[in-house]
Amino acid sequence: MEWDRLTKEARLRGDVRAQLAATQQWEAEARQDAEDVHGMFQDLSVRVQQDEEEAARVQKEQGELL
């Protein structure tokens, strides 16, 4: 009976360790995804700024031509 209880406890501890490892892996992947998204957002922000500057130049040139 004691052996069964100890075996069950060991199995549960193993399950908890496996769950912890999976959770830590998930957290690491989530952090990497967040960093990737942040970088993409920064890239898009730069692109928007460049596009706005180009649009302003084009509007200015059109105004000068008229």
N, CA, C and O atoms as CSV, one atom per row, in Angstrom:
chain,resi,resn,atom,element,x,y,z
A,1,MET,N,N,0.821,-1.185,0.000
A,1,MET,CA,C,0.000,0.000,0.000
A,1,MET,C,C,0.871,1.257,0.000
A,1,MET,O,O,0.618,2.188,-0.764
A,2,GLU,N,N,1.873,1.285,0.835
A,2,GLU,CA,C,2.794,2.430,0.899
A,2,GLU,C,C,3.503,2.620,-0.448
A,2,GLU,O,O,3.695,3.745,-0.909
A,3,TRP,N,N,3.881,1.514,-1.059
A,3,TRP,CA,C,4.575,1.596,-2.347
A,3,TRP,C,C,3.662,2.240,-3.397
A,3,TRP,O,O,4.117,3.058,-4.196
A,4,ASP,N,N,2.402,1.879,-3.395
A,4,ASP,CA,C,1.433,2.463,-4.335
A,4,ASP,C,C,1.306,3.968,-4.120
A,4,ASP,O,O,1.270,4.740,-5.078
A,5,ARG,N,N,1.238,4.372,-2.864
A,5,ARG,CA,C,1.124,5.798,-2.555
A,5,ARG,C,C,2.361,6.550,-3.010
A,5,ARG,O,O,2.260,7.630,-3.592
A,6,LEU,N,N,3.538,5.974,-2.743
A,6,LEU,CA,C,4.792,6.618,-3.151
A,6,LEU,C,C,4.911,6.680,-4.666
A,6,LEU,O,O,5.392,7.670,-5.217
A,7,THR,N,N,4.480,5.640,-5.326
A,7,THR,CA,C,4.515,5.614,-6.794
A,7,THR,C,C,3.594,6.693,-7.361
A,7,THR,O,O,3.946,7.403,-8.302
A,8,LYS,N,N,2.418,6.796,-6.772
A,8,LYS,CA,C,1.464,7.818,-7.228
A,8,LYS,C,C,2.019,9.220,-7.003
A,8,LYS,O,O,1.915,10.076,-7.881
A,9,GLU,N,N,2.606,9.458,-5.839
A,9,GLU,CA,C,3.195,10.768,-5.551
A,9,GLU,C,C,4.330,11.082,-6.521
A,9,GLU,O,O,4.452,12.215,-6.988
A,10,ALA,N,N,5.148,10.102,-6.821
A,10,ALA,CA,C,6.260,10.308,-7.763
A,10,ALA,C,C,5.725,10.645,-9.149
A,10,ALA,O,O,6.254,11.518,-9.837
A,11,ARG,N,N,4.679,9.947,-9.544
A,11,ARG,CA,C,4.077,10.202,-10.852
A,11,ARG,C,C,3.497,11.616,-10.897
A,11,ARG,O,O,3.659,12.328,-11.888
A,12,LEU,N,N,2.819,12.019,-9.817
A,12,LEU,CA,C,2.250,13.363,-9.759
A,12,LEU,C,C,3.344,14.423,-9.805
A,12,LEU,O,O,3.203,15.441,-10.482
A,13,ARG,N,N,4.437,14.178,-9.081
A,13,ARG,CA,C,5.548,15.139,-9.123
A,13,ARG,C,C,6.137,15.229,-10.529
A,13,ARG,O,O,6.497,16.307,-11.003
A,14,GLY,N,N,6.226,14.076,-11.180
A,14,GLY,CA,C,6.712,14.079,-12.567
A,14,GLY,C,C,5.790,14.864,-13.473
A,14,GLY,O,O,6.245,15.611,-14.340
A,15,ASP,N,N,4.482,14.694,-13.272
A,15,ASP,CA,C,3.506,15.434,-14.066
A,15,ASP,C,C,3.642,16.929,-13.826
A,15,ASP,O,O,3.584,17.722,-14.766
A,16,VAL,N,N,3.821,17.312,-12.572
A,16,VAL,CA,C,3.977,18.724,-12.245
A,16,VAL,C,C,5.244,19.273,-12.878
A,16,VAL,O,O,5.246,20.388,-13.399
A,17,ARG,N,N,6.315,18.503,-12.839
A,17,ARG,CA,C,7.568,18.950,-13.481
A,17,ARG,C,C,7.386,19.103,-14.982
A,17,ARG,O,O,7.877,20.058,-15.583
A,18,ALA,N,N,6.681,18.159,-15.580
A,18,ALA,CA,C,6.425,18.243,-17.022
A,18,ALA,C,C,5.573,19.467,-17.341
A,18,ALA,O,O,5.832,20.171,-18.317
A,19,GLN,N,N,4.564,19.718,-16.522
A,19,GLN,CA,C,3.722,20.894,-16.733
A,19,GLN,C,C,4.525,22.181,-16.555
A,19,GLN,O,O,4.351,23.141,-17.305
A,20,LEU,N,N,5.395,22.191,-15.568
A,20,LEU,CA,C,6.239,23.364,-15.342
A,20,LEU,C,C,7.153,23.604,-16.530
A,20,LEU,O,O,7.297,24.736,-16.991
A,21,ALA,N,N,7.768,22.543,-17.024
A,21,ALA,CA,C,8.662,22.678,-18.185
A,21,ALA,C,C,7.891,23.180,-19.405
A,21,ALA,O,O,8.374,24.044,-20.137
A,22,ALA,N,N,6.706,22.644,-19.619
A,22,ALA,CA,C,5.888,23.080,-20.761
A,22,ALA,C,C,5.484,24.541,-20.603
A,22,ALA,O,O,5.493,25.302,-21.570
A,23,THR,N,N,5.135,24.924,-19.396
A,23,THR,CA,C,4.746,26.311,-19.137
A,23,THR,C,C,5.920,27.259,-19.338
A,23,THR,O,O,5.757,28.346,-19.892
A,24,GLN,N,N,7.094,26.853,-18.891
A,24,GLN,CA,C,8.281,27.694,-19.085
A,24,GLN,C,C,8.605,27.827,-20.571
A,24,GLN,O,O,8.994,28.902,-21.027
A,25,GLN,N,N,8.447,26.748,-21.325
A,25,GLN,CA,C,8.678,26.808,-22.775
A,25,GLN,C,C,7.662,27.729,-23.431
A,25,GLN,O,O,8.013,28.543,-24.285
A,26,TRP,N,N,6.397,27.597,-23.029
A,26,TRP,CA,C,5.350,28.450,-23.579
A,26,TRP,C,C,5.645,29.911,-23.272
A,26,TRP,O,O,5.474,30.775,-24.132
A,27,GLU,N,N,6.091,30.194,-22.041
A,27,GLU,CA,C,6.396,31.568,-21.652
A,27,GLU,C,C,7.542,32.130,-22.490
A,27,GLU,O,O,7.486,33.278,-22.933
A,28,ALA,N,N,8.569,31.332,-22.704
A,28,ALA,CA,C,9.710,31.780,-23.511
A,28,ALA,C,C,9.263,32.089,-24.941
A,28,ALA,O,O,9.682,33.088,-25.525
A,29,GLU,N,N,8.415,31.230,-25.496
A,29,GLU,CA,C,7.921,31.463,-26.855
A,29,GLU,C,C,7.029,32.703,-26.910
A,29,GLU,O,O,7.085,33.472,-27.870
A,30,ALA,N,N,6.219,32.888,-25.889
A,30,ALA,CA,C,5.344,34.071,-25.843
A,30,ALA,C,C,6.167,35.349,-25.749
A,30,ALA,O,O,5.848,36.349,-26.393
A,31,ARG,N,N,7.223,35.313,-24.947
A,31,ARG,CA,C,8.093,36.494,-24.848
A,31,ARG,C,C,8.760,36.791,-26.194
A,31,ARG,O,O,8.855,37.950,-26.598
A,32,GLN,N,N,9.222,35.747,-26.888
A,32,GLN,CA,C,9.851,35.943,-28.193
A,32,GLN,C,C,8.845,36.498,-29.191
A,32,GLN,O,O,9.167,37.393,-29.972
A,33,ASP,N,N,7.630,35.969,-29.163
A,33,ASP,CA,C,6.584,36.482,-30.052
A,33,ASP,C,C,6.311,37.955,-29.772
A,33,ASP,O,O,6.147,38.744,-30.702
A,34,ALA,N,N,6.262,38.326,-28.498
A,34,ALA,CA,C,6.012,39.726,-28.130
A,34,ALA,C,C,7.148,40.621,-28.623
A,34,ALA,O,O,6.909,41.725,-29.111
A,35,GLU,N,N,8.372,40.142,-28.493
A,35,GLU,CA,C,9.513,40.921,-28.983
A,35,GLU,C,C,9.457,41.062,-30.500
A,35,GLU,O,O,9.742,42.130,-31.042
A,36,ASP,N,N,9.087,39.976,-31.183
A,36,ASP,CA,C,8.961,40.027,-32.647
A,36,ASP,C,C,7.899,41.031,-33.074
A,36,ASP,O,O,8.119,41.823,-33.990
A,37,VAL,N,N,6.745,40.996,-32.407
A,37,VAL,CA,C,5.655,41.917,-32.740
A,37,VAL,C,C,6.091,43.352,-32.476
A,37,VAL,O,O,5.799,44.250,-33.266
A,38,HIS,N,N,6.785,43.567,-31.372
A,38,HIS,CA,C,7.262,44.919,-31.046
A,38,HIS,C,C,8.200,45.422,-32.153
A,38,HIS,O,O,8.096,46.569,-32.589
A,39,GLY,N,N,9.104,44.562,-32.596
A,39,GLY,CA,C,10.017,44.945,-33.674
A,39,GLY,C,C,9.273,45.252,-34.965
A,39,GLY,O,O,9.597,46.214,-35.662
A,40,MET,N,N,8.276,44.436,-35.283
A,40,MET,CA,C,7.482,44.679,-36.492
A,40,MET,C,C,6.740,46.009,-36.392
A,40,MET,O,O,6.657,46.760,-37.363
A,41,PHE,N,N,6.205,46.287,-35.209
A,41,PHE,CA,C,5.491,47.545,-35.003
A,41,PHE,C,C,6.435,48.725,-35.196
A,41,PHE,O,O,6.071,49.722,-35.819
A,42,GLN,N,N,7.642,48.612,-34.663
A,42,GLN,CA,C,8.617,49.691,-34.845
A,42,GLN,C,C,8.954,49.871,-36.321
A,42,GLN,O,O,9.041,50.999,-36.806
A,43,ASP,N,N,9.144,48.757,-37.040
A,43,ASP,CA,C,9.424,48.833,-38.476
A,43,ASP,C,C,8.281,49.516,-39.222
A,43,ASP,O,O,8.508,50.357,-40.091
A,44,LEU,N,N,7.049,49.144,-38.871
A,44,LEU,CA,C,5.895,49.762,-39.524
A,44,LEU,C,C,5.786,51.244,-39.191
A,44,LEU,O,O,5.401,52.050,-40.039
A,45,SER,N,N,6.123,51.599,-37.964
A,45,SER,CA,C,6.077,53.011,-37.575
A,45,SER,C,C,7.066,53.822,-38.396
A,45,SER,O,O,6.753,54.929,-38.835
A,46,VAL,N,N,8.249,53.280,-38.603
A,46,VAL,CA,C,9.255,53.957,-39.429
A,46,VAL,C,C,8.738,54.089,-40.853
A,46,VAL,O,O,8.884,55.140,-41.478
A,47,ARG,N,N,8.132,53.019,-41.367
A,47,ARG,CA,C,7.609,53.043,-42.734
A,47,ARG,C,C,6.501,54.082,-42.879
A,47,ARG,O,O,6.449,54.792,-43.883
A,48,VAL,N,N,5.626,54.178,-41.900
A,48,VAL,CA,C,4.548,55.180,-41.939
A,48,VAL,C,C,5.141,56.584,-41.961
A,48,VAL,O,O,4.690,57.440,-42.723
A,49,GLN,N,N,6.144,56.820,-41.133
A,49,GLN,CA,C,6.796,58.127,-41.092
A,49,GLN,C,C,7.407,58.463,-42.453
A,49,GLN,O,O,7.265,59.581,-42.947
A,50,GLN,N,N,8.086,57.485,-43.052
A,50,GLN,CA,C,8.691,57.709,-44.367
A,50,GLN,C,C,7.616,57.991,-45.418
A,50,GLN,O,O,7.776,58.881,-46.254
A,51,ASP,N,N,6.520,57.228,-45.371
A,51,ASP,CA,C,5.443,57.433,-46.337
A,51,ASP,C,C,4.804,58.811,-46.168
A,51,ASP,O,O,4.467,59.469,-47.152
A,52,GLU,N,N,4.638,59.245,-44.914
A,52,GLU,CA,C,4.065,60.570,-44.667
A,52,GLU,C,C,4.990,61.666,-45.176
A,52,GLU,O,O,4.528,62.657,-45.741
A,53,GLU,N,N,6.290,61.495,-44.979
A,53,GLU,CA,C,7.250,62.484,-45.479
A,53,GLU,C,C,7.231,62.534,-46.997
A,53,GLU,O,O,7.284,63.613,-47.587
A,54,GLU,N,N,7.157,61.372,-47.631
A,54,GLU,CA,C,7.109,61.318,-49.093
A,54,GLU,C,C,5.815,61.956,-49.610
A,54,GLU,O,O,5.837,62.685,-50.601
A,55,ALA,N,N,4.704,61.687,-48.948
A,55,ALA,CA,C,3.430,62.287,-49.357
A,55,ALA,C,C,3.486,63.804,-49.228
A,55,ALA,O,O,2.972,64.518,-50.089
A,56,ALA,N,N,4.103,64.297,-48.169
A,56,ALA,CA,C,4.230,65.746,-47.989
A,56,ALA,C,C,5.088,66.348,-49.096
A,56,ALA,O,O,4.770,67.423,-49.604
A,57,ARG,N,N,6.172,65.672,-49.477
A,57,ARG,CA,C,7.026,66.168,-50.566
A,57,ARG,C,C,6.255,66.214,-51.883
A,57,ARG,O,O,6.354,67.181,-52.638
A,58,VAL,N,N,5.490,65.162,-52.147
A,58,VAL,CA,C,4.721,65.110,-53.393
A,58,VAL,C,C,3.677,66.225,-53.410
A,58,VAL,O,O,3.498,66.893,-54.428
A,59,GLN,N,N,2.991,66.428,-52.291
A,59,GLN,CA,C,1.992,67.501,-52.229
A,59,GLN,C,C,2.642,68.860,-52.425
A,59,GLN,O,O,2.076,69.729,-53.088
A,60,LYS,N,N,3.810,69.048,-51.862
A,60,LYS,CA,C,4.517,70.317,-52.021
A,60,LYS,C,C,4.909,70.522,-53.480
A,60,LYS,O,O,4.755,71.618,-54.018
A,61,GLU,N,N,5.415,69.473,-54.117
A,61,GLU,CA,C,5.789,69.587,-55.540
A,61,GLU,C,C,4.569,69.873,-56.405
A,61,GLU,O,O,4.640,70.673,-57.339
A,62,GLN,N,N,3.456,69.226,-56.098
A,62,GLN,CA,C,2.223,69.475,-56.867
A,62,GLN,C,C,1.763,70.913,-56.682
A,62,GLN,O,O,1.312,71.556,-57.630
A,63,GLY,N,N,1.880,71.422,-55.439
A,63,GLY,CA,C,1.507,72.800,-55.169
A,63,GLY,C,C,2.398,73.778,-55.923
A,63,GLY,O,O,1.928,74.816,-56.389
A,64,GLU,N,N,3.676,73.453,-56.045
A,64,GLU,CA,C,4.594,74.321,-56.762
A,64,GLU,C,C,4.319,74.323,-58.251
A,64,GLU,O,O,4.531,75.333,-58.922
A,65,LEU,N,N,3.843,73.189,-58.781
A,65,LEU,CA,C,3.555,73.084,-60.215
A,65,LEU,C,C,2.287,73.838,-60.580
A,65,LEU,O,O,2.126,74.278,-61.719
A,66,LEU,N,N,1.392,73.988,-59.619
A,66,LEU,CA,C,0.124,74.689,-59.923
A,66,LEU,C,C,0.338,76.133,-59.717
A,66,LEU,O,O,-0.583,76.927,-59.909
